[in-house]
Amino acid sequence: MRTASYLLIFILATGCRNEKVADKVDDNKNVHSLVTELSAFYDISSLPEYIENSYCAQTSSWDTTGKNDDGFSGTYSYLRKNDDGSLVIFDVAGKGVINRIWTPTPNNDTLDFFIDNDLKPALSISFIDLFSGKVFPFTPPLCANQLGGYYCYLPITFEKSCRIVTRGKKIQFHQIQYRIYNDEADVVPFNHKLTKEEKETLERITLLWNKKSRNAEDFYPGKILSKTGDYRLQTGKAISVFKTNEGGRIVGIEISPADSFEGWNKSTDIRITWDDEINPAVYCPVADFFGYAFGSRSMQSLLIGSSDNKTYCFFPMPFDKSATIELICRNDNSESLLPSNIRVSVWYSPEIRKPDKEGKFYAYWHKNSRAERGIPHLLADVKGKGHYVGTLLQAQGLKAGMTLFFEGDDSTAADGTFRMHGTGSEDYFNGGWYAMMDRWDGKMSLPLHGSLDYSLPFCRTGGYRLFISDKISFEKSFSHSIEHGPVGNAFPTDYSSLGFYYSDTASESIIVPTLELSRVYIPDTLILYPQLMELTLFGSIDIKTTWRYGTGGESYRFTPGGDSWVRLSLREIPTGSYKAFFDIMMEPDGCEFSVWHRQTQLTNWISSSNNTEERNCNLYVCDIDVDELKNSITTRFRTDTDKTSFLLNRIILIRKSSE
């Protein structure tokens, strides 16, 4: 039996659903309800459709002073405080829907949702149980937690207003994204007692999302056509893999083998052109389009990615008169082998675009090799009418060390009006707490969001997020950016991003991929933090973690007993010769250590003892060679009666010149 602390508390307005509202649903299909909002998660064919007369925005705990206290203290985490000490965190008038609630810091305090009723809450629920999966209908896959973040995509509709109050005295990080409708349609207010149709809709989403593999027919069960061909890419030439001079829509693209596009040069591009438009709608490296991370396969989202050595894309792409898909292999001036054979399958429908109701698909590729100080990285900056539906970002610091640039916040303006401000880069991707074990610490894919990569040695990471039910509408213009933080866009970075959107206006300008722009940056200095090192232990050794030594990450205190060893994997480190430095604390109880490669001793015994505590940031240890056979080093310890400790902050590897 569950204890009381894990029980959901529901306080519901008396009575059943409003019968008049129910009649509206039966008599008028032009309504906004839980069913219509949920349909976006499986009816992908509707993704190009405009949501007219709507206003998308977000409230969050961002530090409005421009600093980085985006929820840590709770100072900016509420709109106002009630007389009883409870906190109002959301308060919006009008008819609309909450599309997304995110936090990395849920608590057990009760949230009261006042929906179209200022006197009593329609729903009261423990904050954690929006995501825990213990309480229906706040259950997976729409409500869950992973990568350090807790997310709820269950739509919460309201007809007149919605106000959320936490009964707790403090709340930290959160984002609440919503849409206000200004149309003539009615709204059916959210009720946690789901109807049969609502339950069946949730089951339909679960069935689709949980499939191990998906194809175009899963998203477009009607009559669709397909074209498959085998091609051989040639340096400096564009190969047309699909072309039609009739209107219609592409509903699926699959290319194999996916590993053909891996590598640091990313020299093969995809170019998609609609109708008579001067600029391509899509023009970027194949690897970037399908969510590779720094040249390696990574993303496996609901609609785009790579799996089973095939890339796939199921974004619907309607066009008016013609469409062309090309693959271009640039001359990368290297001896890398070209893909010998490529198989491409394209699924399409003769159903032409409805210009008054649908936009065309575009990808805003932006390579920012050295992000300018004081200016955020643009994810999209477009004109016209449409909606934004996805972000892919590869982000790498140009200064070795902790990934502090990922403290940067996202910012959104639609039609010249500020709409959204985030609380951190991993927060934007529904994650939380980068560089922490089992949180944002490596690549992981979920249907709508995920981490593309995380590497402390390379000071890089990446993420993606699809906006399906929460697509951001705009009538005239849209600008979307992300800060290279922590504050002031001051961290030197190399950013590469794709912004997916639908619009009635063709791209005004594009960035043409080149070898210089597409090549993955490989730093000469790599810093290994113990918190994410792959360690193997031998003997008797105790390890404790601490944050107090000013490195930006965790330090490890080893207390070895007798003959004890710690082996560190270097499989992530590129082949080469390096100078190795240890960042350690010299302490009165510091023991001796020696560095080995397997059974070969690389250093003499080195003392970490000192009369007073003193940090040695750059203690040269030895030179090491790293290749596929030499991809680890071992630190052995030698202790004495009062010399029993070794405190490691970081290991620094600096590539030796090849000259």
Secondary structure, 3 states (H helix, E strand, C coil): CCCHHHCCCCCCCCCCCCHHHHHHHHHCCCEECHHHHHHHHCCHHHCCECCCCEEEEEEECCCCCCCCCCCCCCCCCCCEECCCCCEEEEEEECEEEEEEEEECCCCCCEEEEEECCCCCCCEEEEHHHHCCCCECCECCCCEEEECCEEEECCCEEECCEEEEEECCCCCCCCEEEEEEECCCCEECCCCCCCCHHHHHHHHHHHHHHCCCCCCHHHHCCCCCEEEEEEECCCECCEEEEEEECCCEEEEEEEEECHHHHCCCCCCEEEEEEECCCCCCCEEEEHHHHCCCECCECCCECCCEEEECCEEEECCCEEECCCEEEEEEECCCCCCCCCCCCEEEEEEEECCCCCCCCECEEEEEEEEECCCCCCCCEEEEEEECCEEEEEEEEEEEECCCCCCHHHHCCEEEEECCEEEEECCCHHHHCCCCCECCCCCECCCEECCCEEEEEEECCCCEEEEEEECCCCCEEECCEEEEEECCCCCCCCCCEEEEEEEEEEECCCCCCCCCCCHHHHCCCCCCEEEECHHHCCEEEEEEEEEEEECCCCCCCCEEEEEEEEEEEEEEECCCCCCEEEEEEEEEEEECCECEEEEEECCEECCCCEECECCCCEEEEEEEEEEEEECCCCCEEEEEEECECCECEEEEEEEEEEECCCC
